[in-house]
Amino acid sequence: MSDTVAVRYVLRALAEPGLLPRLLQPFAKRDLVPDRVAAQREGEELRVELAMEAMPAEMVHLVAGNLGQVVGVVSLQTLRRNEVRAAA
């Protein structure tokens, strides 16, 4: 049984073809599916939010590291909800 945590990744990236699939790759390679994905173009950039309500706590920093290395990402914030739950 591992602890899970609610997490949101909020990032700004250059609006380029292929960006969104590259942002989903860190989740897919860990067999994770985000609960929420939102993207909005703001000029030459995209504001993207990827969220999970119950991500394994040990994967939060791994996914953040991968997202920060995606070509085109300008800034990244990782927001965790304080409460940690045990996975069923």
Secondary structure, 3 states (H helix, E strand, C coil): CCEEEEEEEEEEEECCCCHHHHHHHHHHCCCCCCCEEEEEEECCEEEEEEEEEEEEHHHHHHHHHHHHCCCCEEEEEEEEEEEEEECC
